Amino acid sequence: MKQDPAIDPGRRPASTATFDQLLNTEEAAALLRIHPKTLQRMARRREIPAIQVGKLWRFSASALLSWQEEKLAG
């Protein structure tokens, strides 16, 4: 019996969005080569793209790289 590709469990639906894995403060600070406390301060002041989850800050690598390119260009 031939299986319908629309219901194939091994196939992702076309509408499924993908997103960046979020970095913690230490990982993001290492990426930008700055101190983690500096990065947290910048996140609190909304100077850098970040997401606060409870008391913890999380950062998208692609958003940080875009932010860095913007700062270097301008």
C-alpha positions in Angstrom: 0.0 0.0 0.0 1.3 3.4 -1.0 1.5 6.0 1.8 0.2 9.5 1.2 3.2 12.0 1.4 1.0 14.5 3.1 0.8 12.3 6.2 4.3 10.8 6.1 5.5 11.0 9.8 9.1 11.4 8.6 8.3 14.5 6.6 8.0 18.0 8.0 5.0 20.1 7.0 6.0 23.0 4.7 4.5 25.5 7.1 6.7 24.5 10.1 8.9 27.5 10.9 12.5 27.0 12.1 14.2 29.3 14.5 17.6 29.9 16.0 18.7 28.1 19.1 18.9 30.6 21.9 22.3 31.2 23.6 22.8 31.8 27.3 24.7 34.8 28.6 28.1 33.1 28.7 27.7 31.8 25.1 26.5 35.1 23.7 29.2 37.0 25.5 31.9 34.7 24.1 30.5 35.2 20.6 30.7 39.0 21.0 34.0 38.8 23.0 32.6 40.9 25.8 32.2 40.2 29.6 28.9 38.4 30.5 28.0 41.2 33.0 28.4 43.8 30.3 26.1 41.8 28.0 23.5 41.5 30.8 23.6 45.3 31.4 23.2 46.0 27.7 20.2 43.6 27.6 18.5 45.3 30.6 19.0 48.7 28.9 17.6 47.2 25.7 20.8 48.1 23.9 21.1 44.7 22.4 18.5 42.1 21.1 17.6 39.8 24.0 14.8 37.8 25.5 14.3 37.5 29.2 13.0 34.2 30.4 12.3 34.6 34.1 15.5 35.9 35.6 17.6 34.6 32.7 18.6 36.3 29.5 18.7 34.4 26.2 20.1 35.6 22.9 19.7 34.7 19.2 23.0 34.2 17.5 21.6 35.6 14.2 20.1 38.6 15.9 23.4 39.4 17.7 25.4 39.1 14.4 22.9 41.4 12.6 23.2 43.9 15.5 27.0 43.7 15.4 27.1 44.3 11.6 24.7 47.3 12.0 27.0 48.8 14.7 30.1 48.2 12.6 28.5 49.8 9.6 27.2 52.8 11.3 
